[in-house]
């Protein structure tokens, strides 16, 4: 198992290097005509200079992260954290790995924010705001990992007695897995609330004042059966140049979030275009691509139903982990990492499919703005945001396929132009 984890770590590093090389190669090509007017010549040189300044950060960070991962795997790291109490073992491992990650990430994040992004006028955060966001993010991630860890360890240490040493039928296993699914759904809801609370701490939200803008947005919302409850403005301008409008959705509760600098710096038609895009998501009806995603969930559920009566498979794998890492007690953090590593190829394929479906839905949502006559306004919004935020408007097709859950700017604008042509 140790060798397998080392191989996956090296492969992940090579994947990063190869994809970055493709990105660099793509930037040497001239921009397609659909996006050629986004950057004035001098601004495009600024974009290239910005990305060039980030290059050593990327390579140094990737090398250090990979080396740290390899040292953890090769050294007696997990043996030193071996503990008879599985909860303490999880917490110790989590805290040490979090500390290692921060020791690597913090200097690079700080330098990128206050040296490189300041150089290109992309950062508006103060150092106080930077460390506040970092603290909130780490606390949020820590709480989420602790909750997940406690539940995972609790289930793993009690499941044998609950199932009478795994001597249960598939029907009983099915009912048991239904119970587990419900428990993890509750945990998911709790984690979503924690993430929402984290966002509220990092940004200040206030209701959009009454007026023509608010009334028009409510008129657009009437087209969807899914109701939006609030339209709120948040203070993005104190952090960055990013100008966004998004739809927050949680268990039937929905609200629009609009960056304050979007309202101040963009035309009203451009704001309408982006909100019509979000309303397009609300109007989306499930199709075959969405239902196929649920098939994967059902397959995973069926695998769990099969696995519990056949727990010797997992127990044998866990013995392999204990032997390979010279552990006396099960480290559930390590075990979970190993299991997830084994599923990485499947998860990679599932992520490709999810990205494909997501891109189709983004194009569908864009088309909602087009059908309301705001296609050109949406294009102008994308162009303005791209040049202000120094966005890569022509990503490599392979990178776009592998990693983008939204269409790249070139493909996105091209699709909108085609829909505009059909409409006219």
ABEGO torsion letter per residue (X at the ends): XAAAAAAAAAAAAAAAAAAAAAAAAAAABBBBAAAAAABBAAAAAAAAAAAAAAAAAAAAAAAAAAAAAAAAAABAAAAAABBABAAAAAAAAAAAAAAAAAAAAAAAAAAAAAAAAAAAGABABBAAAAAAAAAAAAAAAAAAAAAAAAAAAAAAAAAAAAAGGGBBBAAAAAAAAAAAAAAAAAAAAAAAAAAAAAAAAABBBBBBBBEAAAAAAAAAAAABABBBABBBBBBAAAABABBBBBBBBBGGBBBBBBBAAAAAABBAAAAAAAAAAAAAAAABBBBAAAAAAAAAAAAAAAAAAAAAAAAAAAAAAAAAAAAAAGBABBBAAAAAAAAAAAAAAAAAAAAAAAAAAAAAAAAAAAAAAAAAGAAAAAAAAAAAAAAAAGBBABBBAAAAAAABABBBAAAAAAAAAAAAAAAX
